[in-house]
């Protein structure tokens, strides 16, 4: 089974894991890589030394390729960019910003660079800067999002660049994966479905919130601050949206979300914490090993596409 992305990354299936903050640590990354996809460690807002340890732990669990996602608003982004090179990581994905200043350094070290983008303009800029592929992430995704849907974004990015496009946002099964390929993608990035993987260390309460979620159960907070974030509706999002409507300023709103993702992921506080998840959470109903998720998703897509993926 080959696509431009499996060839580029030396993986078996064209499925990459989202670099989810607090969620994407080495157990999940190694699980997805061992399943034949590309696992990722999400550096999010963590210190550089935490990222180094995670990489070393992942190497103990898998000899397959895995990557690191660097969230560019992290104050330690420069140091993490260097850790990626020092530890011999093969693939980096980036989020929530423009990774141009690290591109030359990563390319020189032979790291494959895959920026996550939410617009055609950013995709073109990344291609010009030497990116090996881009993830086109629609606003159905969980966490920090852009404003265009996957259905509209993926074909427009695919037409605008000649590097491979990986579709993300709203994909959790073989139907979504097949649809992404029809839109011009060469792989998919999966977040929400991997949150409920057996290997994923998020608190059981967090997993149950996703299993229980229905189609309309997510909300987007932070539209007014320029940092929109999608998560499952709860007391925190209701309070946040109420304050936003009343014109609360950035600092007041920040107080509500400071440490709130950790609260949900680590402590299982699904009332006051932030339960980041995509709109597709309503489709996610079972806790399964990463290997089962990857294989069933691929088999369904392959069948729907009439083995187009065999190419
Ligand atoms: O980055 C993500 N998703 C994330 S990051 C994150 S950590 C966080 N937690 C709380 C608040 C904010 C962040 C949780 N989820 N997805 C990739 C993504 N990147 N979506 C949108 C973008 C993006 C946005 C702006 C990419 C580039 C960009 O360019 C800005 C510029 O400099 O032009």
Boltz pocket constraint, residues with backbone or C-beta under 6 A from the ligand:
constraints:
  - pocket:
      binder: B
      contacts: [[A, 21], [A, 44], [A, 71], [A, 94], [A, 95], [A, 96], [A, 97], [A, 98], [A, 116], [A, 117], [A, 118], [A, 122], [A, 137], [A, 142], [A, 143], [A, 144], [A, 145], [A, 146], [A, 227], [A, 229]]
      max_distance: 6.0
